[in-house]
Amino acid sequence: MIRYRAFTKDFDGLRAVDALTLEVPRGAVVALLGPNGSGKTTSIKAAAGLVRPTTGEVLLGNAGRPAVDPEARRICSFLPQRVSFPEALTGREVVEFYRRLRGAPVDATDRVLKFASLNGSSHRTVAAYSGGMLQRLGLAVAMVPEAEILLLDEPTAALDPDGLCALYGLIEERRRAGATLFFSSHQLGDVERLADHIAVLAKGRLVAMMSERELAERLADGGVMRVRLRARVIGLLERLQTVSPQALWHGDELIVPGPATARPAVLDLIRAAGGEITGLTAAEGRLDEFYRALVEAHP
């Protein structure tokens, strides 16, 4: 549905995105994760047809049209990180303008204002809106066409609690409808909650692409079990290192890195060696640590 083919973009000699090759499947919710300055916004804008490639291409839809093609842009809806509307217009007037522009049904205005929790404020001018309300108005505008592809640039960055609820509801509704959603973020909580595929950018390069299941497996591999024993058992560590090579003693506590699937074998080895377990804790790998390691590995 969205295909980047060696997409590269330079701005005044600065390379923002470097040979990005990535496919966002139809009906998927894909997060583009990366630190500030990693090329996320440039990549999202390229899919919206707002940034032309220096080299490479970005294609949309089954027909594979270039994203800058007006026919391709008709199947998209785009929410920028920062929205701006004429302050003299009311919220309803803003939404109605975009409804007519996109040729959406007449009832779309009321639908999106209610969904974005703005129906009670739609008569007020944009000048009177708070930052959170303004971002919710942008969300309402993005919802107007019920497009096949929804592109969101840092959608939760300025949303208030009502806006977050509306965004989560929107993504679930569009997911059920079979739409394709591609959003950028550096907020790990957004990624864990919303995405079923994750792409990681670092300094304009794609450094990882994985499904939600693959990510869970990678995080599980980074888990740690701590087993406290009444006393150390001679030779136990060497046996455990056949299952978990990074296992080590810390006082009377065994630190055993590795996936949850290996933990029953570890406990069986401890019991077989005569170890008396007095305490046990286990934790899975953390997304923030995994993400940081990916980024730091590509300086």
Secondary structure, 3 states (H helix, E strand, C coil): CEEEEEEEEEECCEEEEEEEEEEECCCCEEEEECCCCCCHHHHHHHHCCCCCCCEEEEEECCCCEECCCHHHHCCEEEECCCCCCCCCCEHHHHHHHHHHHHCCCCCHHHHHHHHCCCCCCCCCEHHHCCHHHHHHHHHHHHHCCCCCEEEEECCCCCCCHHHHHHHHHHHHHHHHCCCEEEEEECCHHHHHHHCCEEEEEECCEEEEEEEHHHHHHHHHHCCEEEEEECCCCCCHHHHHCCCCCCCEEECCEEEEECCHHHHHHHHHHHHHCCCCEEEEEEECCCHHHHHHHHHHCCC
